[in-house]
């Protein structure tokens, strides 16, 4: 299930070329029923960052998340599970 959530979060970030703040991303995933807890979102973002597909930047005291490596979802799944 975490892999599917990670893929959906990656898709959301891919659709937002300027990146999203953590609170903005949380609101989106909460509305879409992907995640209910902030800590779960953070753990998935941390994992995606460690895998080198997203990056966290600080902007006006807020963390912003951006895709740094464009891949299709099957490739993303391979990256996540490796």
C-alpha positions as CSV (number, residue, x, y, z in Angstrom):
1,X,0.0,0.0,0.0
2,X,2.8,2.4,0.7
3,X,4.1,2.0,-2.8
4,X,0.8,2.9,-4.3
5,X,0.6,5.9,-2.0
6,X,4.1,7.0,-2.9
7,X,3.2,6.7,-6.6
8,X,0.1,8.9,-6.2
9,X,2.1,11.5,-4.2
10,X,4.8,11.5,-6.9
11,X,2.1,12.0,-9.5
12,X,0.6,15.0,-7.6
13,X,4.1,16.6,-7.3
14,X,4.7,15.9,-11.0
15,X,1.6,17.8,-11.9
16,X,2.7,20.8,-9.9
17,X,5.9,22.0,-11.7
18,X,6.6,24.7,-9.1
19,X,6.4,22.1,-6.3
20,X,4.1,22.2,-3.3
21,X,4.5,23.1,0.4
22,X,4.1,20.2,2.8
23,X,0.8,21.7,4.1
24,X,-0.6,22.2,0.6
25,X,0.4,18.7,-0.4
26,X,-1.2,17.3,2.8
27,X,-4.5,19.0,2.0
28,X,-4.5,17.5,-1.5
29,X,-3.7,13.9,-0.3
30,X,-6.2,14.2,2.5
31,X,-9.0,15.4,0.2
32,X,-8.2,12.5,-2.3
33,X,-8.2,10.0,0.5
34,X,-4.6,8.9,-0.1
35,X,-3.3,9.6,3.5
36,X,-5.0,10.7,6.7
37,X,-1.9,11.4,8.9
38,X,0.7,14.1,8.4
39,X,3.4,11.7,9.7
40,X,2.6,9.2,7.0
41,X,3.0,11.8,4.3
42,X,6.3,12.9,5.8
43,X,7.7,9.3,5.8
44,X,6.7,8.8,2.2
45,X,8.3,12.1,1.2
46,X,11.4,11.2,3.1
47,X,11.6,7.9,1.3
48,X,11.1,9.5,-2.1
49,X,13.8,12.0,-1.3
50,X,16.2,9.2,-0.2
51,X,15.5,7.5,-3.5
52,X,16.5,10.6,-5.4
53,X,13.2,11.4,-7.1
54,X,12.0,14.4,-5.1
55,X,13.8,17.2,-3.3
56,X,12.9,19.3,-0.3
57,X,13.6,23.1,-0.4
58,X,12.9,25.7,2.2
59,X,10.9,28.7,1.1
60,X,9.8,31.4,3.6
61,X,10.0,28.9,6.4
62,X,8.0,26.2,4.6
63,X,9.3,23.0,3.1
64,X,8.5,22.8,-0.6
65,X,8.7,19.5,-2.4
66,X,9.6,19.2,-6.1
67,X,10.2,16.3,-8.5
68,X,13.8,16.1,-9.4
69,X,13.7,13.0,-11.5
70,X,11.0,12.4,-14.1
71,X,10.1,8.7,-14.4
72,X,7.1,6.7,-15.4
73,X,5.2,4.9,-12.6
74,X,6.6,1.4,-13.3
75,X,10.1,2.8,-13.1
76,X,9.2,4.6,-9.9
77,X,8.0,1.4,-8.4
78,X,11.3,-0.3,-9.3
79,X,13.2,2.6,-7.7
80,X,11.1,2.5,-4.5
81,X,11.5,-1.3,-4.1
82,X,15.2,-1.4,-4.8
